[in-house]
């Protein structure tokens, strides 16, 4: 009786953990999408146009919304990468798994920094009652945020996806098609990151995340 119950309990726990990770991957895609979709600061705008954009109350509120979405995305990605680390605890690609975890944590950390930059203007004006900062600050804050996402965050994410794909290919802990999707997405993300336009490949990270969510949901008991 005890011998039968133990494997059943282990399988149930594994299924529950996989379902949580699958849900986290799907929610990460949603949160990361709204992180960038909720704020669209005019690119190469004149001083007057940029100032007018930031003076709108709904634009300041959008920055705060983007901040909370970025925080959610960062935390959800930690859930994903922690589950993957657990899944590969006894795999033969331990070094790649640890590399994936390290890059994933760097991505989440960078996203949290970006979250602060996204919400700081709205907080200053709406919460603290401070006047809107000058054009130099507005331009610098926007440029720094774009650089964090386009170069640092997306490069770290691309390396995470690449490492996960290598582990999947070597260990078969998940279906191999996920590795092929990951190789394609990570290659394009890393190229764009090197060119400092990684923000244009965010859609690829969303596709990969949704593919991972589908895989984990359909194969929850994969050892």
C-alpha positions, 0 to 999 in steps of 0.5 A: 500500500505504501509503495503504491501511494508514494509514486502516486503522491510524487506524480501528483506533486510533479503534475501540480508544479508543472501546472503552476509553471505552465500558468506562470509561463502563460502569464509571463507572456501577457505581463511582458507584452503589456509591459511594453505595449502600455507605454509608447513614448514618441520616438525622435519627437520634437521637444514640444511633442515629447513634453505634450505627451508626458503632460497627459495624465493617462500617459503618466498612468500608463507608465505606472501600469507598465511598471507593475506589469514589468514587476509581475513579468520578472517574478513570473519568470523566476517561477519558470526558471526555478521550476526548470532548475528543479526539473533538471536537478539530476540531468546530464546537462547540469552546467547548462541548466545552472547557466540558464538559471543565472541568465534568467535571474539576470533578466528578471533583475534587469526587468525590475530596474526597467520597471522602476524607470517606467513608473518613476515619472508617473509616481513623481507627478501623480503620487508625490505631487512633483512637477514634470521633470525637464526634457533632458530627464525625460529623454534620458529616462526613456533612452536608458529604459530602451537600452535596458530592454533592448540590449541587456534584458533581451540578451540575458533572455536570449541566452536563457532560452538558448541554454534551456534549449540545449538542456532539452535537446541533450536530456529530452526532459521536454519535447524536442520541438521546444528546443528547435523553437528556442534555438530559432528564437534565441538566435534572432533575439541575440542578434537583435540584442547585439544590434541594440534593437532587442525590443523588436524581438520581444514577440519571439520571447512571447512565442517561446514562453507560450510554447513552453506553457503549452508543453508543460501543461501537456506533459506535466509528469515529465521526469 
